[in-house]
Amino acid sequence: MSLAALTAVSPWRDRALALVAGLAAALAHPPFGILPGLLGYALLLWLLDAIDGPRPLRSAFLRGWLAGLGYFGLGTWWIGEAFLVDAANQGWMAPFAVTAMAAGLALFWGAGAVLYRRLRPAGAVRVLAFAAALSALEWVRGHVLTGFPWNLPGETWRAGSAPSQAAALIGAYGLTFVTIAVAAAPAVWRQGRPGRIALGAAAATLVGLYGGGWLALKAAPSPTAASAPKVRIVQADVQQSAKWDAASFQAIVNDYAALTAQPYADGKPADIVVWPEGALPAAINDYLAPGTWVRQAIMDSLQPGQLLLIGGYRYEGSVEAPVYYNSLVALRREPGDLVMVGVYDKHRLVPFGEYLPADGLLTAIGFKSMAHLGDGFATGPRPAPLSVTPDLKVQPLICYESLFPGLARPDAGVRALVNVSNDAWFGVTSGPLQHLNLASYRAIEAGRPMIRATPTGVSAMVDAQGRVVEGQRLDLGARGVIDARLPAIGRDTPASRLGDWPLAVLLLVSVAICIGTSRTGGQKFAAAKDMG
């Protein structure tokens, strides 16, 4: 029985299969890593091609939306944990937030399905049309409002694996197109010779991803050098709920200070110490004010000349109307005091977490930002390198910013990316593990190693190929430090120079091939029959 006949048996069967397609595609992502789940894209293409009714665009939207619901439902369910940290005030929002997140993000897949049906050419080249439509809407998902490019299909491959190295050439968005096209190709296997050509091209592309990636990894520079700056990453395993308890503040400070001052196995202190986003639950202005015991405790934990990068919130303006920023500050211990040598303010803020879109309306019906700070955070300037010493530049990325391909394009002087994050909001779930994978793609795209610090895991030293350096990882629930030298800088990457242009070229070439094939074969776009 053909798939078209199978799905015609019941009006609900195609919808269930669409949901399964999305769930399967989500299972291919880390931490699950079930790569055969990529065939979910082929299943979705089959389902869209099987539509035969009076309202094909409506049916296409529903099937695409249901696939997206499965994909994003499994991929983002862990956001509910954040609302349970302050359960008394926000716990009631958890089921609504999880449902709304998945349903809202699924709209992009629904729109992608409609776009595919409108522009669908006959024949096997429709694989390119499908990949173009869905990857174009994935790009839109990463840019609407502040964007939310979580689990792009191109980031299915574990960061640091051979296929993931293609992100250095075409970026995560370009790799999204390639991944969808390869995964969807089995949908046209019954198209005769064109179908066999499509499958052959997909197989050749897959071989290229693995073979080219293997060669890139083999040619990568040595991961460490004895002269490289030494870094200590501190993970104190402070749960988010403990930060709301004022009585815990001193213990939290003492814990971070004790780990920072812990003796070094080789007797050589680190050049840089990194504490995560939101390490101390107080305003940076307040706990670093001259004469405070916290300032003294931090200074005492550092070696002379040592640099500390610490994430937290700070404020500017009047006491009556302060403007808050989520920031990373660089402090250096000088004789007798701490000196602030640089500040980076977060540019991409988390909707609902750090600011409320349409805050007037949502506040009126009871929604609150989880920031617990007035009207939430203000937006910082576009990411720029932070000079922490005269000869050392780093590119900060605070939490959510590490999701965005091309947000921080390092200049020639940037030595490393620094990603501080507060994944404690999401407990022991798949969320922090996914975040490590996604953040590591920024190292691949930039050709720079990444220092990653979180309060509860996963903290790690990541090399310029997106691999966690062996023995330099602290998992969920671990308490301790990572002492490591910065891995080597990778080669300058096309992705860091070209941004989203590789995706644009792939989209244009795909459209041109679809149009050319249709004209050459005397075929017309399926859009004509779908207009009604």
C-alpha positions as CSV (number, residue, x, y, z in Angstrom):
1,M,0.0,0.0,0.0
2,S,1.3,3.4,-0.9
3,L,1.8,6.1,1.7
4,A,-0.9,8.2,0.0
5,A,-3.3,5.3,0.3
6,L,-2.2,4.6,3.9
7,T,-2.8,8.2,5.0
8,A,-6.2,8.3,3.2
9,V,-7.5,5.6,5.4
10,S,-8.0,7.9,8.3
11,P,-8.0,11.7,8.5
12,W,-6.1,11.4,11.8
13,R,-3.4,9.0,10.6
14,D,-1.5,11.6,8.6
15,R,-1.6,13.9,11.6
16,A,-0.3,11.3,13.9
17,L,2.5,10.5,11.4
18,A,3.4,14.2,11.1
19,L,3.8,14.3,14.9
20,V,5.9,11.2,14.7
21,A,8.1,12.8,12.0
22,G,8.8,15.8,14.3
23,L,9.5,13.6,17.3
24,A,11.9,11.4,15.3
25,A,13.8,14.5,14.0
26,A,14.1,15.8,17.6
27,L,15.5,12.4,18.8
28,A,18.4,12.8,16.3
29,H,19.7,15.7,18.3
30,P,22.1,15.4,21.2
31,P,21.8,14.2,24.0
32,F,19.7,11.4,22.4
33,G,21.8,11.2,19.2
34,I,19.5,8.7,17.4
35,L,20.6,9.7,13.9
36,P,18.1,7.5,12.0
37,G,15.6,9.9,13.4
38,L,16.7,12.3,10.6
39,L,14.4,10.2,8.4
40,G,11.6,12.2,10.0
41,Y,12.3,14.8,7.4
42,A,11.7,12.2,4.6
43,L,8.4,11.2,6.3
44,L,7.3,14.8,6.5
45,L,8.0,15.3,2.8
46,W,6.1,12.1,2.0
47,L,3.1,13.4,4.0
48,L,3.2,16.8,2.2
49,D,3.3,15.1,-1.2
50,A,0.5,12.8,-0.3
51,I,-2.0,15.6,0.2
52,D,-4.9,15.2,-2.1
53,G,-7.9,17.3,-1.2
54,P,-9.8,20.5,-1.7
55,R,-7.6,22.5,0.7
56,P,-4.0,21.4,0.1
57,L,-2.4,24.5,1.7
58,R,-4.5,24.2,4.8
59,S,-3.6,20.5,5.1
60,A,0.1,21.3,4.5
61,F,0.1,23.8,7.2
62,L,-1.5,21.4,9.7
63,R,0.9,18.6,8.9
64,G,3.9,20.9,9.1
65,W,2.7,22.5,12.3
66,L,2.1,19.0,13.9
67,A,5.6,17.9,12.9
68,G,7.0,21.1,14.5
69,L,4.9,20.5,17.6
70,G,6.6,17.1,18.0
71,Y,10.0,18.5,17.2
72,F,9.9,21.5,19.5
73,G,7.8,19.8,22.2
74,L,10.6,17.2,22.7
75,G,13.3,19.7,22.1
76,T,12.2,22.4,24.6
77,W,10.0,20.7,27.3
78,W,12.7,21.5,29.9
79,I,11.8,25.2,29.9
80,G,9.1,24.3,32.4
81,E,11.8,23.7,35.0
82,A,12.6,27.4,35.0
83,F,9.1,28.3,36.2
84,L,9.3,25.8,39.1
85,V,12.3,27.5,40.7
86,D,9.9,30.1,42.0
87,A,6.9,27.8,42.0
88,A,4.8,29.9,44.4
89,N,4.7,32.8,41.9
90,Q,5.4,31.2,38.6
91,G,4.7,27.5,38.8
92,W,1.2,27.9,37.3
93,M,2.7,29.2,34.1
94,A,4.9,26.1,33.4
95,P,2.4,24.0,31.4
96,F,1.2,27.1,29.5
97,A,4.7,28.2,28.7
98,V,5.9,24.7,27.5
99,T,2.8,24.3,25.3
100,A,2.9,27.9,24.0
101,M,6.6,27.6,23.2
102,A,6.2,24.4,21.2
103,A,3.0,25.5,19.5
104,G,4.5,28.9,18.6
105,L,7.7,27.6,17.2
106,A,5.8,25.0,15.2
107,L,4.2,27.8,13.3
108,F,7.5,28.2,11.4
109,W,7.3,24.6,10.2
110,G,3.7,25.1,9.3
111,A,4.6,28.1,7.2
112,G,7.5,26.2,5.7
113,A,5.2,23.4,4.6
114,V,2.9,25.9,3.0
115,L,5.8,27.5,1.1
116,Y,6.9,24.1,-0.1
117,R,3.4,23.2,-1.4
118,R,3.1,26.6,-3.2
119,L,6.4,26.2,-5.0
120,R,6.7,22.4,-5.2
121,P,8.1,21.3,-8.6
122,A,7.3,17.8,-10.0
123,G,10.0,15.2,-9.9
124,A,12.9,14.4,-7.5
125,V,14.1,18.0,-7.4
126,R,11.3,18.7,-5.0
127,V,13.8,17.6,-2.3
128,L,15.6,20.8,-2.9
129,A,12.4,22.8,-2.7
130,F,11.5,21.2,0.6
131,A,15.0,21.8,2.1
132,A,14.9,25.4,0.8
133,A,11.4,26.1,2.3
134,L,12.1,24.6,5.7
135,S,15.6,26.0,6.1
136,A,14.4,29.5,5.0
137,L,11.8,29.4,7.8
138,E,14.4,28.1,10.2
139,W,16.4,31.3,9.4
140,V,13.3,33.4,10.1
141,R,12.8,31.6,13.4
142,G,16.3,32.7,14.4
143,H,15.5,36.3,13.7
144,V,11.9,37.1,14.6
145,L,11.7,39.2,17.7
146,T,15.1,38.5,19.2
147,G,15.0,35.0,17.5
148,F,15.2,31.6,19.1
149,P,17.4,29.3,16.9
150,W,17.4,26.4,19.4
151,N,18.2,23.0,17.9
152,L,18.6,24.1,14.3
153,P,18.4,20.9,12.1
154,G,22.0,21.6,11.0
155,E,23.0,21.2,14.6
156,T,21.7,17.7,14.8
157,W,25.3,16.4,14.4
158,R,27.2,16.3,17.7
159,A,29.5,19.3,17.8
160,G,33.1,18.2,17.2
161,S,32.0,15.3,15.0
162,A,33.1,15.1,11.4
163,P,29.8,16.3,9.9
164,S,29.7,19.3,12.2
165,Q,32.9,20.7,10.7
166,A,30.9,21.8,7.7
167,A,29.6,24.6,9.9
168,A,33.1,26.2,9.5
169,L,32.4,26.6,5.8
170,I,28.6,27.3,5.5
171,G,27.5,28.0,9.1
172,A,24.8,26.3,11.0
173,Y,22.1,27.7,8.7
174,G,23.8,26.4,5.6
175,L,24.3,23.1,7.3
176,T,20.6,23.1,8.1
177,F,19.8,23.2,4.4
178,V,22.2,20.4,3.6
179,T,21.0,18.2,6.5
180,I,17.4,18.5,5.5
181,A,18.1,17.8,1.9
182,V,20.1,14.7,2.7
183,A,17.6,13.4,5.2
184,A,14.6,14.0,2.9
185,A,16.1,12.4,-0.2
186,P,14.6,8.9,0.6
187,A,11.2,10.4,0.1
188,V,11.7,10.4,-3.7
189,W,13.3,6.9,-4.1
190,R,10.3,5.7,-6.2
191,Q,10.8,8.5,-8.8
192,G,12.8,6.3,-11.2
193,R,16.1,7.5,-12.5
194,P,15.7,11.1,-11.0
195,G,15.0,9.5,-7.7
196,R,18.1,7.4,-7.9
197,I,20.1,10.4,-8.8
198,A,18.7,12.3,-5.8
199,L,19.6,9.4,-3.5
200,G,23.0,9.1,-5.0
201,A,23.6,12.9,-4.5
202,A,22.4,12.6,-0.9
203,A,24.7,9.7,-0.3
204,A,27.7,11.5,-1.9
205,T,26.9,14.6,0.3
206,L,26.8,12.4,3.4
207,V,30.2,10.9,2.4
208,G,31.5,14.4,1.9
209,L,30.3,15.5,5.3
210,Y,32.0,12.6,7.0
211,G,35.1,12.5,4.8
212,G,35.7,16.2,4.6
213,G,35.1,16.6,8.3
214,W,37.5,13.8,9.1
215,L,40.2,15.5,7.1
216,A,39.5,18.8,8.8
217,L,39.8,17.2,12.2
218,K,43.0,15.4,11.2
219,A,44.5,18.7,10.0
220,A,43.5,20.7,13.1
221,P,46.3,22.2,15.1
222,S,47.5,20.7,18.3
223,P,44.8,21.3,20.9
224,T,47.2,22.9,23.5
225,A,50.5,24.7,23.8
226,A,52.6,25.1,26.8
227,S,52.8,28.8,26.3
228,A,49.0,29.3,26.0
229,P,47.1,31.2,28.7
230,K,46.0,29.0,31.6
231,V,42.4,29.1,32.6
232,R,40.5,28.0,35.7
233,I,36.7,27.4,35.2
234,V,34.8,27.4,38.5
235,Q,31.5,25.4,38.9
236,A,30.2,25.6,42.4
237,D,27.0,23.6,41.8
238,V,24.7,26.2,43.3
239,Q,21.1,25.4,42.6
240,Q,18.9,28.3,41.3
241,S,16.5,27.9,44.2
242,A,19.3,28.6,46.7
243,K,19.9,32.0,45.2
244,W,16.5,33.3,46.4
245,D,17.4,32.5,50.0
246,A,19.2,35.5,51.4
247,A,20.7,33.4,54.2
248,S,22.6,31.4,51.5
249,F,24.4,34.4,50.1
250,Q,27.5,34.3,52.3
251,A,27.9,30.5,51.7
252,I,27.7,31.0,47.9
253,V,30.4,33.7,48.0
254,N,32.6,31.5,50.2
255,D,32.1,28.5,48.0
256,Y,33.2,30.3,44.8
257,A,36.1,32.0,46.7
258,A,37.3,28.6,48.1
259,L,37.2,26.9,44.7
260,T,39.0,29.9,43.1
261,A,41.8,29.7,45.7
262,Q,42.1,25.9,45.5
263,P,45.8,24.9,45.1
264,Y,46.9,24.1,41.5
265,A,48.1,20.6,40.8
266,D,51.1,21.8,38.9
267,G,51.8,24.7,41.2
268,K,51.2,27.2,38.4
269,P,48.2,29.6,38.9
270,A,45.8,30.3,36.1
271,D,46.1,33.6,34.1
272,I,42.3,33.8,33.9
273,V,39.5,32.6,36.3
274,V,36.0,32.3,35.0
275,W,32.8,32.3,37.1
276,P,29.5,31.7,35.4
277,E,26.5,33.9,34.6
278,G,24.7,34.9,37.8
279,A,27.4,33.4,40.0
280,L,26.5,35.7,43.0
281,P,22.8,36.6,43.5
282,A,23.3,40.3,43.9
283,A,24.0,43.4,41.8
284,I,27.7,43.7,40.7
285,N,27.6,47.4,41.7
286,D,26.7,46.4,45.3
287,Y,29.0,43.6,46.1
288,L,32.0,45.2,44.4
289,A,31.4,48.5,46.1
290,P,34.6,49.7,47.9
291,G,34.9,48.3,51.4
292,T,32.5,45.4,51.1
293,W,33.4,42.0,52.5
294,V,32.5,40.4,49.2
295,R,35.0,42.5,47.3
296,Q,37.6,41.6,49.8
297,A,36.7,37.9,49.6
298,I,37.0,37.9,45.8
299,M,40.4,39.7,46.0
300,D,41.7,37.3,48.6
301,S,40.8,34.3,46.4
302,L,42.8,35.6,43.5
303,Q,46.6,35.5,42.9
304,P,48.4,38.8,42.3
305,G,47.8,39.9,38.7
306,Q,45.2,37.2,38.1
307,L,42.1,38.1,36.0
308,L,38.6,37.1,37.0
309,L,35.7,37.1,34.5
310,I,32.4,37.0,36.3
311,G,28.8,37.1,35.0
312,G,26.0,38.9,36.8
313,Y,23.7,41.9,36.7
314,R,24.5,45.5,37.1
315,Y,22.6,48.8,37.0
316,E,23.0,52.3,35.7
317,G,21.0,55.5,36.2
318,S,19.2,56.8,39.2
319,V,18.1,54.7,42.3
320,E,14.4,55.6,41.4
321,A,14.7,54.4,37.8
322,P,17.7,52.0,37.4
323,V,18.5,50.4,34.1
324,Y,19.6,46.8,34.5
325,Y,22.1,44.9,32.3
326,N,23.1,41.3,32.2
327,S,26.8,41.6,32.1
328,L,30.3,40.0,32.1
329,V,32.9,42.0,34.0
330,A,36.6,41.6,33.9
331,L,38.5,42.2,37.2
332,R,42.2,42.1,37.9
333,R,43.8,41.8,41.3
334,E,46.3,44.7,41.6
335,P,48.3,45.4,44.8
336,G,45.8,46.1,47.5
337,D,42.6,46.2,45.4
338,L,40.5,44.9,42.5
339,V,40.5,46.8,39.2
340,M,37.7,46.5,36.7
341,V,39.3,46.3,33.3
342,G,36.3,45.7,31.0
343,V,32.5,45.2,30.8
344,Y,30.4,43.4,28.3
345,D,26.6,43.8,28.3
346,K,24.3,41.1,26.9
347,H,22.9,42.0,23.5
348,R,20.4,39.2,22.8
349,L,17.9,38.9,25.6
350,V,15.7,35.9,26.4
351,P,12.0,36.7,25.7
352,F,9.9,36.2,28.9
353,G,13.0,35.3,30.9
354,E,14.9,38.7,30.7
355,Y,12.3,40.9,29.1
356,L,8.6,40.7,28.3
357,P,7.5,41.2,24.7
358,A,4.3,43.3,24.8
359,D,5.0,43.8,28.5
360,G,2.0,46.1,29.0
361,L,-0.5,43.4,27.8
362,L,1.2,40.4,29.4
363,T,1.7,42.1,32.8
364,A,-1.9,43.0,32.9
365,I,-3.0,39.4,32.6
366,G,-0.5,38.2,35.2
367,F,2.7,37.2,33.4
368,K,6.0,38.3,34.9
369,S,9.6,38.2,33.6
370,M,11.7,35.8,35.5
371,A,14.4,38.4,35.8
372,H,12.9,39.7,39.1
373,L,14.3,43.1,38.3
374,G,11.9,46.0,37.5
375,D,11.1,45.9,33.8
376,G,13.7,43.3,33.0
377,F,17.1,43.9,31.4
378,A,18.1,46.5,28.9
379,T,19.8,45.5,25.6
380,G,23.5,46.0,25.4
381,P,25.4,47.0,22.2
382,R,26.1,44.5,19.5
383,P,28.7,42.0,20.6
384,A,32.3,43.2,20.4
385,P,35.6,41.7,21.7
386,L,36.6,42.5,25.3
387,S,40.3,43.3,25.8
388,V,41.2,41.7,29.1
389,T,44.9,42.3,28.9
390,P,47.0,44.4,26.4
391,D,47.7,41.2,24.4
392,L,44.5,39.1,25.0
393,K,41.1,39.7,23.5
394,V,38.1,37.4,24.2
395,Q,34.6,37.4,22.7
396,P,31.9,37.1,25.4
397,L,28.6,35.3,24.7
398,I,26.2,35.3,27.6
399,C,23.9,32.3,27.8
400,Y,21.3,32.6,25.1
401,E,23.7,34.5,22.8
402,S,25.6,31.3,22.2
403,L,22.6,30.0,20.1
404,F,23.0,32.5,17.3
405,P,25.1,31.7,14.3
406,G,27.2,34.6,13.3
407,L,26.2,36.9,16.2
408,A,29.8,37.3,17.2
409,R,32.2,37.3,14.3
410,P,35.7,37.4,15.9
411,D,38.2,39.8,14.5
412,A,41.8,38.7,14.0
413,G,42.8,39.5,17.5
414,V,40.3,37.4,19.4
415,R,42.0,34.5,21.2
416,A,38.9,32.7,22.5
417,L,35.1,32.8,23.0
418,V,33.9,33.0,26.6
419,N,30.4,31.6,27.2
420,V,29.0,32.1,30.7
421,S,25.6,30.7,31.3
422,N,23.1,30.0,34.1
423,D,21.7,26.7,33.1
424,A,20.8,26.0,36.7
425,W,17.3,27.3,35.8
426,F,16.7,24.0,33.9
427,G,17.8,21.4,36.5
428,V,19.0,18.0,35.5
429,T,17.3,17.8,32.1
430,S,18.3,17.6,28.5
431,G,18.3,21.4,28.2
432,P,21.8,22.1,29.5
433,L,23.2,19.2,27.5
434,Q,21.7,20.6,24.3
435,H,23.0,24.0,25.2
436,L,26.6,22.7,25.4
437,N,26.2,21.2,21.9
438,L,24.7,24.4,20.4
439,A,27.3,26.7,22.0
440,S,30.1,24.5,20.7
441,Y,29.0,25.2,17.2
442,R,30.0,28.9,17.7
443,A,33.5,27.6,18.3
444,I,33.4,25.7,15.0
445,E,32.0,28.7,13.0
446,A,34.5,31.1,14.6
447,G,37.6,28.9,14.5
448,R,38.2,29.8,18.1
449,P,38.3,27.7,21.3
450,M,35.5,28.3,23.8
451,I,35.7,28.7,27.6
452,R,32.3,27.7,29.0
453,A,31.3,28.2,32.6
454,T,27.9,27.4,34.2
455,P,26.9,27.1,37.9
456,T,25.6,23.5,37.8
457,G,26.9,22.1,34.5
458,V,27.9,21.6,31.8
459,S,31.1,23.6,32.1
460,A,33.9,22.7,29.6
461,M,36.9,23.8,27.6
462,V,36.0,23.4,23.9
463,D,38.5,23.4,21.1
464,A,38.2,25.3,17.8
465,Q,36.7,22.3,16.2
466,G,33.8,22.1,18.7
467,R,35.2,19.2,20.7
468,V,35.2,19.1,24.5
469,V,38.9,18.7,25.4
470,E,39.4,15.3,27.1
471,G,39.2,15.6,30.9
472,Q,38.1,19.2,30.8
473,R,34.4,18.9,31.5
474,L,32.2,19.2,34.6
475,D,28.8,17.5,34.2
476,L,25.5,18.3,35.7
477,G,25.6,18.3,39.5
478,A,29.4,18.3,39.7
479,R,31.3,20.7,41.9
480,G,34.9,21.6,41.1
481,V,37.2,23.4,38.8
482,I,38.7,22.9,35.4
483,D,42.3,23.9,35.0
484,A,43.4,24.0,31.4
485,R,45.4,25.8,28.9
486,L,43.6,27.5,26.0
487,P,43.4,25.2,23.0
488,A,45.0,26.5,19.7
489,I,43.2,28.9,17.4
490,G,41.8,27.2,14.3
491,R,42.0,28.4,10.8
492,D,40.0,31.5,9.8
493,T,36.7,30.2,8.6
494,P,34.5,31.2,5.6
495,A,31.5,31.1,8.0
496,S,32.9,33.8,10.2
497,R,33.4,36.1,7.2
498,L,30.3,35.2,5.1
499,G,27.6,35.0,7.8
500,D,24.3,33.9,6.3
501,W,25.4,34.2,2.7
502,P,26.1,30.5,2.2
503,L,22.4,29.8,3.0
504,A,21.3,32.5,0.7
505,V,23.3,31.0,-2.2
506,L,22.0,27.5,-1.5
507,L,18.4,28.8,-1.5
508,L,18.9,30.7,-4.8
509,V,20.6,27.8,-6.5
510,S,17.8,25.4,-5.3
511,V,15.1,27.7,-6.7
512,A,17.0,28.1,-10.0
513,I,17.4,24.3,-10.3
514,C,13.7,23.8,-9.6
515,I,12.7,26.4,-12.1
516,G,15.1,25.1,-14.7
517,T,14.1,21.5,-14.3
518,S,10.4,22.4,-14.6
519,R,10.9,24.4,-17.7
520,T,13.2,21.8,-19.3
521,G,10.8,19.0,-18.7
522,G,7.8,21.0,-19.8
523,Q,6.4,20.8,-16.2
524,K,4.6,23.4,-14.2
525,F,4.9,24.2,-10.6
526,A,2.4,22.3,-8.4
527,A,1.5,25.7,-7.1
528,A,-1.0,26.0,-9.9
529,K,-3.2,23.3,-8.6
530,D,-2.7,24.3,-5.0
531,M,-4.0,27.8,-5.4
532,G,-7.6,26.8,-5.2
